Amino acid sequence: MKTILITGCSSGFGLEIARYFLDRDWNVVATMRSPRHDLLPASSRLRILPLDVADEASIRAVVAQAGPVDVLVNNAGIGALAAVEAQSPAQVREIFETNTLGSIAMCQAFIPQMRERAQGVVINVTSSVTLRSLPLLAVYTASKAAVNAFTESMALELASVGVQARLVLPGRAPSTRFAENARPRMEGAIPDAYGALAAQVFANFQDNTQVTHASDVAEAVWQAATDPGAPMRIPAGEDAREWAATVV
């Protein structure tokens, strides 16, 4: 029975990915900053562990507790809708520490055991905003685009030792708590000069004709984890697939 470790399981994509793999009889290590045991059904195949991907000691503890892992899913992430000029250096660092450096650190922590066994899959969940430029998301997009480039280069290394790496690119998911979690970082982040632009962006967010559901992301992660012939980049969600189809 294979084991998957997923970061950022307290809500949204991570929580749904954990449910999806539990339902398919995998061992699941669900990690979150503040562990909650009421989010997933009790199971002998489930472990919930604390993890802050921006903390080296926290990562070392998870490696020790998790044991052998067949699939690593780096899903934990934070975002902020903001004009570049209004984002403080501290906020920029926070976003990159979690989204980019946190993903890299987790890969570094778990790849050695996969390499020794000559098998395993690393799946980094980024975003379809890396496929099409959007306003007020420059820093968030940069943090995710960096993970895209990192993963595609890393995959060339890992292929030589029997390990795979894949990217899952979700689209806009209004049903998750992403916007709610990002809101505290938005205070004062949109100067009045960008008011009209922000209003247009917020209006577009209300369009639910094409969106990504958490189940779309779970299905894409399943494909990446179980299909050796899966493509490097797997768009998740109707909107993400449409955007990916327009990229030359």
C-alpha positions in Angstrom: 0.0 0.0 0.0 1.5 3.3 -1.1 1.9 6.4 1.1 1.2 10.0 0.0 2.3 13.1 2.1 0.4 16.3 1.4 1.1 19.8 2.7 -1.6 22.4 3.4 -4.4 20.0 4.3 -6.4 22.2 6.6 -8.8 23.3 3.7 -9.3 23.6 0.0 -7.2 21.5 -2.4 -5.0 19.8 0.2 -8.0 18.6 2.2 -9.7 17.3 -0.9 -6.6 15.5 -2.1 -6.3 13.8 1.2 -9.9 12.6 1.0 -9.5 11.4 -2.5 -6.5 9.2 -1.8 -8.0 7.9 1.5 -11.0 6.8 -0.5 -8.7 4.9 -2.8 -7.0 3.0 0.0 -3.8 4.8 0.2 -1.9 5.6 3.4 -2.2 9.4 3.8 0.0 11.7 5.8 -2.0 15.0 5.9 0.0 17.9 7.2 -1.1 21.4 8.3 0.3 24.2 10.5 -2.3 23.7 13.2 -3.5 20.1 13.1 -7.2 19.4 13.2 -8.5 15.8 13.6 -12.1 16.7 12.7 -11.6 17.4 9.1 -11.1 13.9 7.7 -12.7 10.6 8.6 -10.9 8.5 11.1 -8.8 5.8 9.5 -5.9 3.5 10.4 -4.4 4.7 7.1 -4.5 8.4 8.1 -1.9 10.4 10.0 -2.3 14.1 10.7 1.0 15.9 11.4 2.0 19.5 12.2 4.1 21.2 9.5 5.3 24.7 8.7 7.1 24.5 5.4 8.9 27.7 6.2 10.5 26.1 9.3 13.5 23.8 8.9 13.0 22.1 12.3 9.3 21.5 11.5 10.3 19.8 8.2 12.9 17.6 9.9 10.3 16.5 12.4 7.8 15.5 9.6 10.5 13.5 7.8 11.2 11.6 10.9 7.6 10.9 11.7 6.3 10.2 8.2 8.7 7.4 7.4 8.8 6.2 3.7 6.8 8.3 1.4 5.9 7.3 -2.2 4.3 10.5 -3.3 5.0 14.1 -2.0 2.5 16.8 -2.8 3.6 20.3 -2.1 0.3 22.1 -2.0 0.7 24.6 0.9 0.7 28.2 -0.3 -0.3 31.7 0.5 -1.3 34.6 -1.7 -2.3 38.3 -1.7 -4.1 40.5 -4.2 -2.0 43.7 -4.2 -0.3 46.3 -6.3 3.4 45.7 -6.5 4.3 49.1 -5.1 2.1 48.5 -2.0 3.5 45.1 -1.0 6.1 45.4 1.8 9.4 43.5 1.5 8.3 41.4 4.5 5.1 40.3 2.7 7.0 39.5 -0.4 9.4 37.4 1.6 6.6 35.6 3.4 5.0 34.6 0.1 8.2 33.3 -1.4 9.2 31.6 1.9 6.0 29.5 1.8 5.3 29.1 -1.9 8.7 28.8 -3.3 11.4 28.1 -0.7 9.0 25.9 1.3 8.4 23.7 -1.8 12.1 23.5 -2.5 12.9 22.6 1.1 10.3 19.8 1.1 11.7 18.4 -2.1 15.2 18.4 -0.6 13.9 16.7 2.5 12.1 13.8 0.8 14.0 13.2 -2.4 16.9 11.3 -0.8 14.7 8.5 0.4 13.0 8.3 -3.0 16.4 8.2 -4.8 17.6 5.4 -2.5 14.5 3.3 -3.5 14.7 4.5 -7.2 11.1 5.3 -7.1 8.7 8.0 -6.1 6.8 11.1 -7.4 7.1 14.7 -6.4 4.0 16.8 -7.3 4.1 20.6 -6.9 0.8 22.4 -7.0 1.2 25.9 -8.5 -1.3 27.9 -10.4 -2.7 28.7 -13.8 -1.9 32.3 -13.3 1.6 31.4 -14.4 0.0 30.7 -17.9 -1.6 34.1 -18.3 -0.6 37.4 -16.7 -3.1 39.0 -14.4 -3.0 42.3 -12.6 -2.5 42.6 -8.8 -1.0 39.2 -8.6 2.6 39.9 -9.6 4.3 38.6 -6.5 2.1 35.6 -6.1 2.5 34.7 -9.7 6.3 35.1 -9.5 6.5 32.7 -6.5 4.5 30.0 -8.4 6.3 30.5 -11.7 9.6 30.0 -9.9 8.3 26.6 -8.7 7.3 25.7 -12.3 10.8 26.4 -13.5 12.4 24.6 -10.5 10.2 21.5 -11.0 10.8 21.2 -14.7 14.6 21.4 -14.2 14.5 19.1 -11.2 12.6 16.5 -13.1 15.5 16.1 -15.5 17.8 15.2 -12.5 15.3 12.9 -10.9 14.6 10.9 -14.0 18.2 9.6 -13.9 17.5 8.1 -10.5 14.1 6.6 -11.1 12.0 9.5 -9.5 9.4 11.6 -11.3 8.3 15.2 -10.8 5.1 16.7 -12.0 3.2 20.1 -11.9 -0.5 20.5 -11.2 -1.8 24.0 -12.2 -5.3 24.8 -10.7 -7.4 27.6 -12.0 -9.6 30.0 -10.0 -11.4 28.3 -7.2 -13.9 30.5 -5.4 -15.2 27.6 -3.3 -12.0 27.3 -1.4 -10.7 29.5 1.4 -7.8 31.0 -0.6 -9.3 34.4 -0.9 -10.4 34.4 2.8 -6.8 33.4 3.8 -5.3 36.1 1.6 -7.5 38.9 2.9 -5.4 39.8 6.0 -2.5 40.6 3.6 -4.6 42.9 1.5 -5.1 45.8 3.9 -3.6 48.9 2.3 -2.3 46.8 -0.6 -4.3 48.6 -3.3 -3.7 52.3 -3.4 -6.6 54.5 -4.6 -4.9 55.0 -8.0 -5.6 51.3 -8.8 -9.2 51.5 -7.6 -10.8 51.1 -11.0 -8.5 48.3 -11.9 -9.2 46.5 -8.6 -13.0 46.9 -9.1 -12.7 45.2 -12.5 -10.6 42.4 -11.1 -13.1 41.8 -8.2 -15.9 41.8 -10.7 -14.2 39.1 -12.8 -13.8 37.0 -9.6 -17.6 36.9 -9.4 -17.8 35.1 -12.7 -18.5 31.5 -12.0 -19.0 30.3 -15.6 -15.6 28.6 -15.6 -13.9 27.7 -12.3 -11.8 25.0 -10.7 -13.2 22.8 -8.0 -11.1 21.1 -5.4 -12.1 17.7 -6.9 -10.5 18.8 -10.2 -7.2 19.3 -8.4 -7.5 16.0 -6.5 -8.1 14.2 -9.8 -5.1 15.9 -11.4 -2.9 14.9 -8.5 -4.1 11.3 -8.8 -3.1 11.3 -12.5 0.3 12.7 -11.7 0.8 10.2 -8.9 -0.4 7.0 -10.7 0.1 7.5 -14.4 3.8 7.2 -15.4 3.0 8.7 -18.7 1.3 11.8 -17.3 2.5 15.1 -18.8 4.8 17.4 -16.9 2.1 20.1 -16.5 -1.4 19.0 -15.7 -4.0 21.9 -15.7 -6.8 21.3 -13.2 -10.2 22.8 -13.7 -12.1 24.0 -16.8 -10.6 27.4 -16.8 -7.1 26.1 -16.3 -7.5 23.7 -19.2 -8.7 26.4 -21.5 -5.8 28.7 -20.5 -3.3 25.9 -21.0 -4.7 25.2 -24.5 -3.9 28.8 -25.6 -0.3 28.6 -24.5 2.1 28.1 -27.4 
